[in-house]
Amino acid sequence: MNYNFDEIIDRKGTDALKLEALLPRWGREDLIPMWIADMDFRTPPFIVNAVKKRIQCEVFGYTDKPLAWYQSIINWQKRRHHLNITKEMICFVPGVVPAIVMAMEAFTNVGDNVLIQPPVYYPFEAAIRNTSRKVVTNPLLIENGQYRINFEDFEEKVKICKLFILCNPHNPGGRVWTREELQKLADICSKYQVLMISDEIHADLTLPSHQHTSLASLSKEVAMNCVTFSSASKTFNMAGLASAYAIIPNPEVRQKFLDKTVGYMLTDGNIFAFQTTVAAYEEGEEWLSQLLQYIQGNINFLLQYVDKYLPKVKYLIPQASYLVFLDFRELGLSQEELVSFCTNKAHLALVDGSVFGKEGTGFMRINLASPRSVIEKALNQLKEAFSNN
Ligand SMILES: Cc1ncc(COP(=O)(O)O)c(C=O)c1O
């Protein structure tokens, strides 16, 4: 079956955050929304069918986690990421971000240092600050148009930390970290006995010519010092279903995490959380393969367009996911001017790069998980804004 990613789906009237936030956050509604990381593509039919099947019984009472949910995660992680896990290691969480907040409470104390690698997904910093822990940064470096890790700085910083949060693959830079890079991070963390969290929510969106490495797949030793968070939500466009999971091989670490999640009664999930993940992981391979081809096509389209018409704009070529970090630094605008240019001149709602950390200043993140015609329109608007400037 060929899926149609060119279809324009009107999300108006569905309370879509992508649209509802335009006026309050950007101050206007006449923008193409290309910010929050969800997709404008139709959620795949096997997931819609799982929802439909469940609503046939018109009783929406409490629900349990079926064995099939655990098994689908075990099979998927093994097949796609060579990660061997067992049922006991899997813990339900309503989202990766809530899980990161819970991890702060489970694994650190108020005032402890937690390491992140900016520019990075901004809820990491928020989770640390909101739980009164301290942010320590190991800024990424740009080399040959890609982020790379400054390992000397990493070792210096991690020494004084209790926990390290890795974005694997990286958002907003789209880097797929190599085995060697991950092993180096793991070795340093092991040396200083610092627990690692690997946020792998973008793993299944790794683009065709790259290979994601799950941190916990490196070795048993690494797995015992690592907590992996993932979900089918980003990949299969079902973020609104609030369903994710933690993989925690180390029983002591797992118990600390469960003490928090069970304590906050956050382990139950909603009636759609489980069977939709089963459907995604059991029936999703073909759809995902076509999705990734389409996203790669959108990325190639953007890169060629920018090279041809917007030569002052640079970019980090994504190796995973549908987010591109556009580099506007050559324009010499202040961040405020840049945001205003994209919003008020180009009529695009993009993510201000500086929210990922000061290292993201001069950048804007664009979401390309939309029909190609929308991407083309957005780029034409950007080009026009440049020519009128
Ligand atoms: C790296 C990363 N982690 C987590 C999330 C969100 O996870 P959830 O919706 O499960 O809280 C996102 C969403 O964009 C993300 O990019």
The ligand as a Tripos MOL2 file, in Angstrom:
@<TRIPOS>MOLECULE
LIG
   16    16     1     0     0
SMALL
NO_CHARGES

@<TRIPOS>ATOM
      1 C1         13.9170   14.9180   22.5810 C.3       1 LIG1
      2 C2         12.4780   14.9130   22.9570 C.ar      1 LIG1
      3 N1         12.0860   14.3000   24.0750 N.ar      1 LIG1
      4 C3         10.7790   14.2710   24.4590 C.ar      1 LIG1
      5 C4          9.8050   14.8930   23.6930 C.ar      1 LIG1
      6 C5          8.3770   14.8870   24.1330 C.3       1 LIG1
      7 O1          8.0450   13.7210   24.7470 O.3       1 LIG1
      8 P1          6.5980   13.4840   25.3610 P.3       1 LIG1
      9 O2          5.5930   14.1260   24.4590 O.co2     1 LIG1
     10 O3          6.4830   11.9990   25.4190 O.co2     1 LIG1
     11 O4          6.6190   14.0980   26.7320 O.co2     1 LIG1
     12 C6         10.1740   15.5420   22.5130 C.ar      1 LIG1
     13 C7          9.1650   16.2320   21.7070 C.2       1 LIG1
     14 O5          9.4510   16.9950   20.8460 O.2       1 LIG1
     15 C8         11.5330   15.5480   22.1440 C.ar      1 LIG1
     16 O6         11.9380   16.1640   21.0180 O.3       1 LIG1
@<TRIPOS>BOND
     1     1     2 1
     2     2     3 ar
     3     2    15 ar
     4     3     4 ar
     5     4     5 ar
     6     5     6 1
     7     5    12 ar
     8     6     7 1
     9     7     8 1
    10     8     9 2
    11     8    10 1
    12     8    11 1
    13    12    13 1
    14    12    15 ar
    15    13    14 2
    16    15    16 1
@<TRIPOS>SUBSTRUCTURE
     1 LIG1         1 GROUP 0 **** ****
